[in-house]
Amino acid sequence: MLQLEYVADHLEKRDCRRLVAALHDPHFDLLNNMDAAEHEIPDNISCIKLLIHWNSQLGEGKGQSHVALTHRLKQLGHENLADWLSRTVFHQLGQDLNRTLLMDPFKEPAQTDKTEA
């Protein structure tokens, strides 16, 4: 959620509408006519609401990784924002993984080769 807020805060309104239009397209490459797709996106809804809606709907962003969002950001010329998103998500995944491994109650203590004298 915080990542979506950051993305929304760093896009102009038109760029956000283009991004959401691109996110709704299932094809890997951008549409040839992004202007027509962009006009399908309501212009009276905030960027964060558009992104949250996309992210929460099955058949849209729900269940997808951040890869779709970063891919579209790069295609639309927002490489820095896409790179920030990737770094942030992977950093969070790493923290979650470490936390899971460190807090596992079933984890056995590490074995050592030392013998007691």
N, C-alpha and C positions, 0 to 999 in steps of 0.2 A: 504494500500500500504506500509506504513512504517513497519507494522508487517511482511509482506512478505519479505521486505528487511532485516529485522533483522534475520528472520529465514534463509534466503539464506546466509547471512554473517556468520552464526554460524554452517553451515554444510560443511563437506568436499564434494568434487565433487561427489564421489561415493555415499555418504549418500543422497545427494540431488537427484540423479538419482533414487535411491531405493525409496525415498519418493514419487517422481512424479509417478513412476511405481505403487506404492501402491495406490496413490490417484486415478489413472485411473481404478482401480479394484472396481467394485460396491459391492463386498461382504464385510461383516463386518470383517471377519477374513482375515489375510494375505494369499496370495497364497503360496502353498507349494514350488513352484519353482520361487522364486523372481528373481533369476539370469536371467532366460529367459525373464521375464517381464522387467527387468532393461535394457537388451540389446536392447529393442525396443525404448528406450529413447535416442535421439541423444546426443553424448558426446561432440559435438562442440558448444553447446548452453549453455549460463551461467545459473546458478541456478535461479537467479531472473527472467530471461526471461521464463524459464520453469514454474516457479510458477505463474507468471503473466498470461501466456497462459492458464494454468489450471484454474485459478481463473476467467478468462474472457469468457470461452466457455460454452455455454449451454450444458447440458449433462455431464459436467465435474464439475468444481467448482463454476461456476456462479450460483448465487441464493442459494448456500449452506451457512450454517453458518461456523464459524471457527471450529466447532465441528469435522468435517471430518478431517481437518488438524491436530488438536490436537490428535485425536484418532490414526491417522497413526504415528505421531511423537512418541507417547507413545509405540506403537507396535514395532517401530524400535529402541527403547532404548533411546530416547531423551526426557525423562520425564521432565527434568528441562526446556527445551525449550518449551515443551507443556504447562507446568504450567505457564511459563512466558506469553505465548500467551493468555491463558485463562484469567489470571489476567488483562492483558493489554486490551483485548477486553471488558471484563465486566466493567472495570474502565471507558473506553470510553463510553460505553452504559449508564452507570450511569450519567456521565457528560452530555451527550446528553439529557437524560431524565430530569435532573434537569434544564438544560437550556430551554428546551421546556416548562416545567411547570412554570418557573419563567418569561418567556417572553410571555406567553399567553395573548393576549390583551383582551380576553373574560373572563378571570378569574375574579371572583368576590372577593372583599376584604373579608378577614376572619371576621366572626361575633364574637363579644365579648359579654360577659354577663354584662359588666360594664354599669352602668347608669350614665348619667351626672348629677352632683349636681348643 
